[in-house]
Amino acid sequence: MGMLKAGVLALLLASAGAQAGDRLAVQAAGESVMTMRVDGDLLIDTEGRVASYSLRTELDPALRNILDKAIPAWRLRPVTQGGKPVNAKTPMRIILAAREVPAGYEVRIDNVVFAPITPEDRAAAKASQLAARERGETIDVAGGQPVSITHRKMQPPLYPKGLMIAGVEGTVLLNVRLNPDGTVAEAMASQSSLLNVRGRSSIMDKARALLEQESMRVAAQWRYTVDAAHPELLDAEDLTLRVPIEFRMGRSVDKVEPLNGVWRHEFRGPNLPVPWLRGKQDEQVVGVSDLAGSEQLAGSTPFRLVDRSVLGRAL
């Protein structure tokens, strides 16, 4: 898709705003950034140090060298089983971000998520949890317990007409808190981005707000199946699902693009805190750049960085 024709979008949003009142207000301005996803696997030892890792995504040698220097220095909270530290392996997704600077581009690790994200990894994790449950083995999960959440009913959102006419594409990251019976208790758009477009920030922030509103509206009707060993003990973190909602022109919402190892431009809003997760200072942070298509994250994870300041630094 070509660059955004800001004048066309401005007129369309002005019309929408006249009908919608103040609903187009957003809390903070967005930023332009290039992002890339890198998938891999990580093994930590009983002290939370990186024992080994592998990257599934093919990278330019210079980028691979950056990660080969950064990853071994990470320290994670040790994973325990029955109260005792154990060696533990997890899938991981690394998000690289690049911004233009006078000397070229500055690259940093934007985020890293230690969890099964892809459908294949989620299926493998569920099978592993079931097998462990049958053996009477349980990994101790900080703040909760292993839980599997699968959708039963997910009505897709409506594409805002003005944005469709302007050819604007985007993604919204929803945080959905479920009731134990699988109905939606509440939903929040924690972050959103427009893809491969440029224009005035004020106009694009209003476009993001339209996508967020439609995503939250449709999420209230969703239904899920919640599976856990002790469902009566599930808390808000266990029952929180992160779901990307994609607004794409002429493409199936269930199809994941080959985004790994490929740079893309985003106009990305701030990643807002989730109200019902406040107080959980070590929660795993998930952003709109981390997920796509049918990918989702549910519940808690025992894999957490001890020091998140390793993220966001220029590499």
N, C-alpha and C positions, 0 to 999 in steps of 0.2 A: 504494500500500500504506500502511496506517495505521502509527502508531508501534508499536514493538516492545513486546509484553507481556513484560516482563523476567522475571516470575515463571514463566511457561510455559517460556521458553527456559532459565532456570536449572535447572528440574527435568529438562528433556530433556538438557542438557549434563552434569548430575550423573550421570545414568544412563550417558551415553556415556563419561564419564571413568572410571566404575567398571569399564567393560569395556576401556578403552583404556590404563589406567595413566597414565603421565606424558606421553603423546603430545600432550596438549592444551596443554602449556607453550608460551609464546611469549616472544620475547626482550625485547620492550618494549611499553609501553602505546600504544594508539591515540589519535587525536584526532578531534574533530568539526570539520568544515569544509564550507563551501559551495564548489563548483567549477563552472567553466564552460569549455568548449572554444571556441577561436577559430581557424579555419583561414585561411591566406593564403599569399602568395608573397613572397619576398625576393630582391632583387638586390644583390650587393655589388661594389664596385669592386676594383681591383688592390691597394689598401691595406687591404682588409677593412672599409671604411666602408659604411654603408647608402646605396646609390645610389637605390633606390626600393623600394616595397613596396605590396602591395594586400591587403585583407582580404576574403575571400569570405563570411564570416559576418556577417549583419546584426546590429548592436548598438545598444543604447540610446545616444543621442548623448553622454551623460556618460562611458560606458565607452569609446566610440570616441575621445573627446578624451584620455582617460588614455593609450591606446595610441599615439595620434598624437604625444604628447609623449615617450613612453618609447622607442619603436622607433628613431627616428633617432639616438639617442645610443649605440646598441649598436656594438660593435666586434668583428669576427670575425677569425679567422686567415685571411690571404689564401689563396685557392685557386690552386693552380699546375697548369700543364699543361706537361709536358716541362721542369719546373724553373723555368718563368717564370710570374709572377702573371697571372691573367686575370680578367675580369669573370665572375661566376658567379651563376646563379639556382637557388633551391631552394624547394620547398614548405616551409611551416613550420606548426607547431601551437603555439599559445600556450594555457597553462592559467592562468586567473585563479582566485584563491582569495579568499574573503571570510570574515571572522570578526566576530562581534558584539562591539562595544565600547560603552562608555557613551554615546557620541555617535551611535551607529547601527551602521554596518558599515565595517570597514577592508578595502580591496581591495589586493591585491598580485599581481604576476606570479609564479605558483607555479613554472612551468617553461616552457621553450620547446624544442621538438624540431625540428631542421632536417633533414628527411628526408621521402621519399614514404611516407605512412602509409595513405591510403585506397587501396582496390583500383585505382581509376582512376589515381591518382598513381604507384602501383607499376608498373602496366602501361606508363604513359608513360615512366617512368624506365628500365625494362628495354629498351623499344624504342630509347630514346636511347643507352643503353650499347652495344647491338648495332650501331647505325649508326656510333657513334664507333669501335668496335672494327674495323669494316670499313674505315673511313677511316684507321686506324692512329693514332687520337687516344686518349689516355688521361689522365683527370684523376688527379692524384697524390693518393691517399687516405692521410692520416696513419695509420700503424699497420696498413695492409693494402691491399686492392685491391677494386674493385667486384665484388660477388658477388650472385647472384640465388638465393634459396632458396624453393622451393615445396613444399607438402605433398603426400605421396602417401597417407599413412594417418594419420588423426587420430581415434582413438576418443574420444568425449566422456566427461567424468567422470560419476560417479554423484552424484546430489544427496544429501548427508547427510540421512538420514531425519528426524532431530530438527529440523534447520533447515527442512526442507520443511514439516513439521507446524506449526512456528511461523511460517511465511511469511517467512522471512529470505532476502533476496537479497544477492548480493555478487559481487565480482570479484577474481581473483587474477592478478597479473602474474608470469608465469614467465620466467626466463632459461634458455634451453635451449642447451647447448653440443653441437654436432653433431660427429660424425666426418665426414671427407670423403666417405664413402659414403652419408651421409644418415641413419645411425642415431644415436640419442641417446646421447652419452657421459655427460652428467649434466644434471640440471635442478634449479633452485633457485627457490623462491617468494621474490622479493625484496621484494614489498609486496602487501598485500591491503586490501580495504575492504568494509564493509557499506553497503548503499544505503538511504537514506530510513528509517532506524531510529534509535531512541534507547533507552538503557537503561544499566545499570551497566557501566563500562568493563571490569571484570574478566570479566563474562559475555560481552561482545561480543568481547573478545580471544580467548576460548576458541572462539567461533563462527568467527572468522577462521582460527584454527589448524586447525579441521576442514576448511575449504575449501582451505587450503594443502596439507594432507596428501593429500587426494583428487586435487588437481591434479598434484602431483609423482608420485603413484602412476601415473596414467594416462599422463603424458608419457613415461615410460620405454618405452612401446610404440609411440610415433610413428615415422614414417619420412618422409624428405624427399628432394628432388632438389636437389643443390647444383651451380650453374653458375657457373664463373669462368674467366677467360682462362688462369690458371695455378693449377689446383687444388692442385698439389703445394706451393705457397707459402702456402697459407691458414694463418692462425694462429688462436688461440682467439677473438680479437675478431671476425675475419672470420666465424667459424663460430658466433657467438652470435646467437640469435634471441630477440626479446622477444615473448611471446604472451599476450594477455589471455584468461583463462578465466572465462566468465560463468556464474553460477548464477542463473537468472531463472525466475520462476514463470509457466508457461504461455506462454513465448515461445521462438522459435527462437534457438539460440545463434549462428546465422549472421547474424541480423538486427541491423543497427546502428541504435540508436534515434537520433532527431533530437536529439542532445545539444548540438550546437553552438549557442551563443547562449542556452542555457537553464541556469539555476542548478539544481544538485541537491545534496542533503545526503549526505555520506559520513562514516562512522566509519572512519578510515584509519590503518593501522599505519605504522611507520617504513619508510623506503626503505633496505633493508640493502645493503651492498656485496656485489658478486658476487665470490666468492673467486678464480676464475680470471682476473678482470680487474684484480686488485690490481696496482698498479705502473703502471697506465695512468692517470695523474693527470688527463689531459684528456679522458677518455672522455665520450661524450655520456650524460648522465643521463636515464633514462626511468623514469617512475613509473606507478602503477596508474591514475591519473586521466587519463593521456595517450592510452590506447588503449581500443578497445571492439570487440565483435563479431569480424568477420573481419580486422580491422586487425592488422598486425604490423610489426616492424622487424627487419631482418637486416643483419649485417655492420657495416662502418665507414662513416663519413661524413667528408668533408673540411670540413664546415661546423661550426665550433666557436667559441663565445664566448671571447674573450680574457679577459674578466673576468666570472665568473659571479656576482659580488656584486651585479650589477644585478637579479638575481632575489631575491625574498623581501622586498624593501623595500616599505613602505607607499606607495601612490601617491595 
